[in-house]
């Protein structure tokens, strides 16, 4: 049965969405709104790192300083058929920085490299997105999808296909938002200077182009749910958040 965060009847298994997380707001926990994989703010200040941001249909974001911030996640067993969707607004576009990373050897890297998209999965020694430029201080939507046979992956930026590449997958390890994680709850490098919202992870029925387009929703899909009738989420605490 599809949940309210489903897209085209494909239901995610994990949703970490500050725009909809009233209980986690200004705490050190970004709740998994489906109840399985809460994130923990590491080296961050809960009172000031949850910020008001109404771009792209959302209301609230979590901001990273690009120095040592990260959100630790449980080990997420990315495998054949899995997909991830995330919204990010970069405040700096230098170097290689990750907005979502699952460590080697079963790597899932989603981020930017010198102002262009960078998506790399599993054994692939290359990446997708190097021809797609990002805009500073603008919300972008990134999607990664692993094929059902686990031998290739695809990606999209703002609803536009970045193509596909071959890969193989092995054992998942440390995972987190906003940095490369050397171990569980240990952000160690590739720190994003950015704002993040609305991470969704699927463990079946890989996302395709129609799903990526629907999630992007012409740039207004951040935090959207199917039961609201609108892409803009309500926020009972918007007036309280720090700008």
N, C-alpha and C positions, 0 to 999 in steps of 0.2 A: 504494500500500500504506500502510495506516495506521501511524503511529509510536506510541510509547507515550504521547505527550502528546495524542493524538487524542481528540476527543469525538464520540460518535455517528458514528464513522468519518470525521470531518473532521479532517485532519491539519494542524497549524500549520506555517508555514514558519520561524518564529522563536520560541524559548522562552528567556526570561531569568528564571531561577527560583532565587533564593538558597537556598531550602530544599533544592535538589537539586544545587547547584553546589559540590561538594567541592574542585575545583581552583581555583576563583576565590575561595574563602573567605579573607577578610582580605587580599586583594590589591586593586589598583586596577582590576581587570577583572571585570565581571560577564559570564560567558561565555554566549554563545548556545549552548544545549545541543544545537542542531541544526547549529552550526558556521558560521553565515553572518554574524551581526550582533552581535558582542560589544559590550557597553557599557563605557564608561570613567568611573570615578569622578572628578568634577571638584570641586575645593575641599573634598575630604573626607579623612578619616583612615581608611585601610583597617583599621588594627588595632582601631579602636573603633566604626566605623560599620556593621560586620556584627554583628548582635546576636541573641541567643537570643530566640525568640518562638514558643511552641507553640500559639497561638490558631488556630482555624479549620482545624486539621489540618496546619499547617506546622511548621517547626522553626527556621528562620533567616530574618531580614529584613535589609534595608539601611535605615538611618534617615537622614532629611534634617533639617537644622537650621532650615529655614524662612528662612535668611538668604542663603546663596549656594551651597548644595549642589545638585548635579545629576548625572545619569548621561547622558553623551553617547552617542548612537546614530548609526550611519550614516544617510544619507538613506534613509528608508523610503518607497517609492513607493505610498502609500495610493491606491487607485483603486477602480473599480467591482468589487464582489464581495469587498472586503477587510473583515476584522473584527479587533478587538482585545479581549482580556480581561485584566484586571489586578486584583490585590488590594491594598488600601490601608487603613492605620489612621492616622487623623489625630490628632495631638497638639494641634492648634489649628485652629479653624474660622472664622477671621476673614478678610475680604477674598476675593478671587478667586485661587485657587491651583490649579496643574495637577499631576496625577500622571503624565500622559503628554501630550506636546504635539508636534505637527508644525506648523511655522511657516507663516504666510500665504505664498503665496495659497491653497495647498492645505491649509488648516488641519485638524488633528484635535486638538481640545482635550477632555481628559477630566480632571475635577477637581471642585472644590466652590466655591460662591460664598456666603459667609456662612452656612455650615452646611447648604446644600442641594446636591444633585447638579447638576453643570454639564457637559453634553456638547454640543459644537458641531462641525460638520463642513463643510468646503468653503465655499461662498458664503453659507450660511445666516446671516442676521443675528440669529437667535434662538438658542435652545438647548433641550435636553431636560433634565428633572429638577428644575425649580424648585419642584415641589410635594413633592419627596421629601427629607425631613430625614435627616441623618446623625448618628451617635452618636459622641461624642468617645471616643477610645481603644478603639474597637471595630473589628474587621476588617470591611470592606465589599468586595463584589465588583462591579466595573463592567464592562459589555460594551458595545461599539459595533460596529455592523454596517452596512456600506454595501451597498445593493441592487445586484443584477447589472447594472442599467441605469445605475447611477451617479447617479440622479436623486433619491434619497432615502436617509435613514439612520435606524436605529432604535437604541434603547439599553435596557439593563436594569440595575437595581441589586438585588443580593441575590436574583436570580432573578425579580424582578418587572418587568414591562414599564413603560418610561417613555414609550412611544409612538414615533411616527415624525415626521420633518419632511422637507421638500423641500430639495434642494441641487444644486449642480453642482461639479465638481472640475477643478482645473487642474494646475500643475506642483508637485511636492513639494519642500520645502526642509528646513532644519535640523530635527532631531528629537531628543527626549530625554525622560528620566524625571525627575520631581520639580520641573520648572520650565518656563518658556517659554525657548526657545533662540533667541538672536538670530543665531547662526551655528553652524557645526559645532563641537561641544565648547565652546559658549559660553552657559552658563545666564545669563540676564540679568534675569528678572523673574518674578512670580507663583510664588515659591518655596513649596513645600509643606513644612510642619512635620509630618512623617508618617513612617510606615514602609511599605515597599513589598515585595511578593513576587509571583512568578508572573505575569509578562507573557507572553502568547501572542498571536501575530499570524498570521492566516490570509490567504492571497491568492486563495482561490477558495471556492465554496460558502458564501455568507454565513451566519453564525450566526443561529439563530432562537430562539424561546422555549424549545423543548425543550433546545437546547444550553445556553442561559444557565442553565436550571434544573439541568441535569446538572453544569455547572461549579461552580455555587454549592453543590450537594450538601448542602442543608440547613445550610449554614454550615460545612461541614467539607471543602470542596473544594480548599483552598489547597495546591498542590504535588501534587495527585493524579495518578496515572498509571494507565493501563488494565491494565498487566501486574502490578500489585502486589497486586490483590485487596483493597486497603484504600485509604482516602482519606488516611491519615496516612503520610507518607514516613519511611523510616528515615534516620538521620543519624549517620554514623560520627564526626562531630566535635561533636555537640551538647554534650558535656561540656566542650568547650574554649571555647565561645563566650562573649562578654562580655554580661552582662545589663544 
